[in-house]
């Protein structure tokens, strides 16, 4: 089974589906067993979804309050 350190290192590629073989299944198995890693991957996924919305809008300064509201709206 993968370690938490392994899952944290591979999480971005896992979410982007940039891996093959049995590795995605090994990560899923770890996520079933590990609440901390599930939380980490969930928050990474939210971050990957929310941040581009601000970059694509051409905002020069990031409004932390607006980001926080979007994240809370997704939970």
MODELLER restraints for C-alpha pairs under 7 A, 6 or more apart:
rsr = mdl.restraints
at = mdl.atoms
rsr.add(forms.Gaussian(group=physical.xy_distance, feature=features.Distance(at['CA:1:A'], at['CA:26:A']), mean=6.64, stdev=0.5))
rsr.add(forms.Gaussian(group=physical.xy_distance, feature=features.Distance(at['CA:1:A'], at['CA:30:A']), mean=6.82, stdev=0.5))
rsr.add(forms.Gaussian(group=physical.xy_distance, feature=features.Distance(at['CA:2:A'], at['CA:26:A']), mean=6.69, stdev=0.5))
rsr.add(forms.Gaussian(group=physical.xy_distance, feature=features.Distance(at['CA:2:A'], at['CA:27:A']), mean=6.93, stdev=0.5))
rsr.add(forms.Gaussian(group=physical.xy_distance, feature=features.Distance(at['CA:2:A'], at['CA:30:A']), mean=6.48, stdev=0.5))
rsr.add(forms.Gaussian(group=physical.xy_distance, feature=features.Distance(at['CA:4:A'], at['CA:37:A']), mean=6.56, stdev=0.5))
rsr.add(forms.Gaussian(group=physical.xy_distance, feature=features.Distance(at['CA:7:A'], at['CA:27:A']), mean=6.37, stdev=0.5))
rsr.add(forms.Gaussian(group=physical.xy_distance, feature=features.Distance(at['CA:11:A'], at['CA:41:A']), mean=6.30, stdev=0.5))
rsr.add(forms.Gaussian(group=physical.xy_distance, feature=features.Distance(at['CA:13:A'], at['CA:19:A']), mean=6.55, stdev=0.5))
rsr.add(forms.Gaussian(group=physical.xy_distance, feature=features.Distance(at['CA:14:A'], at['CA:24:A']), mean=6.52, stdev=0.5))
rsr.add(forms.Gaussian(group=physical.xy_distance, feature=features.Distance(at['CA:15:A'], at['CA:45:A']), mean=6.89, stdev=0.5))
rsr.add(forms.Gaussian(group=physical.xy_distance, feature=features.Distance(at['CA:31:A'], at['CA:37:A']), mean=6.00, stdev=0.5))
rsr.add(forms.Gaussian(group=physical.xy_distance, feature=features.Distance(at['CA:31:A'], at['CA:38:A']), mean=5.21, stdev=0.5))
rsr.add(forms.Gaussian(group=physical.xy_distance, feature=features.Distance(at['CA:46:A'], at['CA:71:A']), mean=6.90, stdev=0.5))
